[in-house]
Amino acid sequence: MWYALKHKETGRFLGGTNFNYDGPEQILSEENFPPMLFDRKRLEHQLLYREIDPQEYDVVEVELQVKAVRQVEVTDTRSGETRSFGRTPHGRHI
């Protein structure tokens, strides 16, 4: 089972965290920037390490489906919402 963090206001997934500032700054995923996925074992640690605000993010169970080389779909199992993420053959995000 895989889990992702979904921003409550925008519905976008967490794509990463920038640690270059005073406190961690969360980066939301885009069509060309896939979400971070966590297994149950690492989820709690990542919430603490990235200083995720539970008022801003929901933990959602997701299904991961590989559609093609460099392209995946992530489905929120609760809402059924599916988003696609991928890269071009040159390694650039699409």
C-alpha positions in Angstrom: 0.0 0.0 0.0 1.2 3.5 -0.9 0.3 6.8 0.7 0.6 10.4 -0.5 0.0 13.8 1.1 -2.7 15.8 -0.5 -3.1 19.6 0.1 -6.6 20.2 1.5 -7.1 23.5 -0.3 -5.7 22.8 -3.8 -6.1 19.0 -4.0 -2.5 18.7 -5.3 -0.1 16.1 -4.0 3.1 16.9 -2.1 6.0 16.7 -4.5 8.9 17.5 -2.2 10.3 19.7 0.5 12.8 22.5 0.1 15.0 22.6 3.2 17.0 25.7 2.1 14.9 28.2 4.1 14.5 28.8 7.8 11.9 26.0 7.9 11.0 23.4 5.4 8.9 24.7 2.5 6.5 22.2 0.9 6.6 21.9 -2.9 3.3 20.8 -4.5 3.4 18.3 -7.4 2.5 19.4 -11.0 1.6 17.4 -14.0 5.3 17.2 -14.8 6.5 16.8 -11.2 5.3 13.5 -9.6 4.1 13.2 -6.0 6.1 11.7 -3.2 4.9 8.3 -2.2 5.4 6.6 1.2 4.8 3.2 2.5 3.2 2.9 6.0 6.6 2.2 7.6 8.1 5.5 6.6 5.0 7.7 6.6 5.1 8.9 10.2 8.8 9.7 10.1 8.4 11.7 6.9 5.5 13.7 8.4 7.8 14.7 11.3 10.9 15.2 9.2 9.2 17.4 6.6 7.2 19.2 9.4 3.9 18.6 7.6 1.0 20.6 9.0 -2.0 18.3 9.5 -4.2 21.3 9.1 -3.0 21.7 5.5 -2.5 18.1 4.3 -4.4 14.8 4.3 -2.8 11.4 4.2 -4.4 9.5 1.4 -4.0 5.9 0.3 -3.2 5.8 -3.4 -2.9 3.2 -6.1 0.1 3.4 -8.4 -0.2 2.3 -12.0 2.7 2.4 -14.4 1.3 3.3 -17.8 4.5 3.4 -19.9 8.2 4.0 -19.4 8.4 7.3 -17.5 4.6 7.7 -17.1 2.5 6.8 -14.1 -1.0 7.4 -12.8 -1.7 8.0 -9.1 -5.3 7.4 -7.9 -6.6 8.6 -4.6 -8.5 5.5 -3.4 -10.9 7.6 -1.2 -12.0 10.2 -3.8 -11.2 8.1 -7.0 -9.4 11.1 -8.5 -6.6 10.1 -10.9 -3.7 12.2 -12.0 -1.0 11.4 -14.6 2.7 12.2 -14.3 5.4 11.6 -16.8 8.7 12.6 -18.5 9.9 13.0 -22.0 12.5 10.6 -23.5 15.1 13.2 -22.8 14.4 13.2 -19.0 12.6 16.5 -19.1 9.2 16.7 -17.4 6.2 16.9 -19.7 
